[in-house]
Amino acid sequence: MKIKYSGPEDRLSPSAAKAPPPDRYGHPGNALMKEHLHMKWGIIGLPGSGKSIVFEALTGSTTESGHAENHRIGTVTLPDDRVDRLSAMYRPRKTIYARVEYFLPGRTHQQKETKGDAGIWVAVRDCDALLHVVRNFGAYDDAAATPDQDFIRIEQELILNDLMVVEKRLERLALDQKRGQKINPEELSLLQSCRTSLEDETPLRDNQDLSSAPALRGFAFLSAKPLLVLFNNADEDERMPEGSRFKTSEQALVVRGRLERELAQMADEDLADFAAEYHISASALDRVVRKSYALLGLISFFTVGSDEVRAWTIAHNTVAVDAAGAIHSDIKKGFIRAEVVSYADLMAAGDYKEARKQGTVRLEGKTYRVQDGDIINFRFNV
């Protein structure tokens, strides 16, 4: 039996010595590797809320004047001190950090983002989660900020669009029933529950049974997506809006979009003084990512070796066999054991060999729940 590895030493067992040269995961030469998927966040909000500015603050991109109709995508590499230290320890040919993608949909023919501009909502349906930018600064026409009202306007649009999708599907199911066709009773029951919730103006994310139901996944409901509210404040304003009453399922964060866009585009030598002057201890990207990971329940595990050190993003409570699948379906299919050491234990030991001696490297089975910072060497057979 050929036991193959994905992890610290990129090894093959002696019985596999005559196999084609393995790639960095221990797969046979020329194996087609699955590309690791990264989280995609859609940025939404009313016109004038500063979505483009926040997008540029998060991605470090520059303004595209006159291109409001174009979709914009920015993929950001997430800094991680743990990856830095692991890379210094293994000196790999490649170091790959976790990534996140921010998507800013363009406006169709300069229309406002209302129910008349369905293209906006279609464009963000394939996003994993949403960032709702809410204006919390005075407008150029002296219009006062109304963050609660602005939030509700967009929230109602998400709910209305989902309700239209639900009604259309229920009509189709009713027609199929009249024709004597067999329908899925679970889907029918879930959709009826969705309709009740949406008619009560309650977003589907407030009901975990609905927002996470596998039978509804293909609908990509907008109001079921995790939502992070970003209050876009003026340069000198670090406070949350007074008197805001957001439902417990929403999480919110203050950003100073225009200020933090400057920070994202500033030369390194100027950063410290600028950040100190405006009491910025962490960039908008760092804070949004931390909040996003907490909201979505995400963690990172690592694979390491002389060829590559890499961070992988998975959901909290993911079991080892599914974590293996995040790398490649073959590793999941042929899973035997996960050789695991925590990041803290590896750093305390100084290297992998010493961690073995100290007994902090252990073998785990398929049902082991991967912990944040685990360094994993997957043993598998294909």
Secondary structure as UniProt FT lines:
FT   STRAND          4..6
FT   TURN            8..9
FT   HELIX           14..16
FT   TURN            17..18
FT   TURN            24..25
FT   TURN            29..30
FT   STRAND          39..44
FT   TURN            47..48
FT   HELIX           51..59
FT   TURN            65..66
FT   TURN            68..69
FT   STRAND          72..77
FT   HELIX           81..90
FT   STRAND          94..96
FT   STRAND          99..104
FT   HELIX           108..110
FT   TURN            115..116
FT   HELIX           118..124
FT   TURN            125..126
FT   STRAND          129..136
FT   TURN            140..141
FT   HELIX           147..178
FT   TURN            179..180
FT   HELIX           185..199
FT   TURN            200..201
FT   HELIX           204..206
FT   HELIX           208..211
FT   HELIX           214..219
FT   HELIX           222..224
FT   STRAND          227..233
FT   TURN            235..236
FT   TURN            242..243
FT   TURN            248..249
FT   STRAND          251..255
FT   HELIX           257..264
FT   HELIX           268..277
FT   TURN            278..279
FT   HELIX           284..296
FT   STRAND          298..303
FT   STRAND          308..315
FT   TURN            316..317
FT   HELIX           320..327
FT   HELIX           329..333
FT   STRAND          335..342
FT   HELIX           343..349
FT   HELIX           352..357
FT   TURN            358..359
FT   STRAND          362..364
FT   TURN            366..367
FT   TURN            372..373
FT   STRAND          374..380
//
